[in-house]
Amino acid sequence: MIILNMSTAKRKKEIYLIAQNIRSLYNVGSLFRTCDAFKVEKIYLCGYTGTPPRNQISKTALGAEESVEWEKCQQTLALVKKLKRDGVNVVALETSKKSKSILKFKPKFPLALIVGHEVEGIKKNILNQADEIIEISMQGTKESLNVSVATGVALFQIDKFR
């Protein structure tokens, strides 16, 4: 008979979200709602990303800010380094020369997904620490999706491997 350590088994499938410098409180609320839908373990609200309680967050989160654990973290780089030391695979969602298609991505758990500023993206020093960088291919004329929409697409794809 094989006995699994349930805490280890559970940890292997954990997903965390790192939201770095998200300027729109409505996007933050949408991230909470999306994370609730995909059972994200915890959201790290980094840099100047807003935190609950805020009316704009609540308007789009629809209560998910109360069901999803979150933590305010000023120093994204220190958080990423700590998570990596703790055995968490850190993945950035960003278009770059080093990124690969999300469709070819095989996630390793536990996993922390980093999303960044709506216009400037993820800071370079954070990208350099990521274990992998993934991107969503765009078919239309725009170069990117809204950060909360892109997070939803990425979590949907990652969740397939849980």
Secondary structure by P-SEA (a helix, b strand, c coil): ccccaaaaaaaaabbbbbbcccccaaaaaaaaaaaaaacccbbbbccccccccccccccccccccccbbbbbbccaaaaaaaaaaabbbbbbbcccccccccccccccccbbbbbccccccccaaaaaaccbbbbbbbccccccccaaaaaaaaaaaaaccc
